[in-house]
């Protein structure tokens, strides 16, 4: 089982990826901004697609409120709580 700290970090990372994805950035650009690998971004996007039931990243971005208008200081949305 993941520790509360690792879950918190993962959820923070997911919010950051969502914020940048909503601005239309590609995985490589998101990875560069966040200082993580492109593979990590892809895994995060895949997780988010499952969480939100989206078929692709365009659909996911369309689910976000006011896509592309969030600033670095505000979250795009609140992620659903994990089950279990």
Phi, psi and omega in degrees: 000142180285145178286156178304324179294320181289325177294318180298317179295319180296318180293322176297315179299317179299318179296320179294317178297317178300316181301314182285323177298322181294341178271001177087014181283151178273163182307316182298319179293317178298315180301316180296319181292319183273350180071035178234173181282156177298325177298321177295321178296315180301317179296319179296315179298318178299316177300316181294323177300319179292315182301317184265355179069029180269149180277332182204173185293332177293315177297318178300312180298325179292340178281345185279138178295132177046054182310132177087000183252355181290148176261174181295338184268354182235138177288150178289316179198171177268127180285146175299148177290140178293151179277144174099000000 
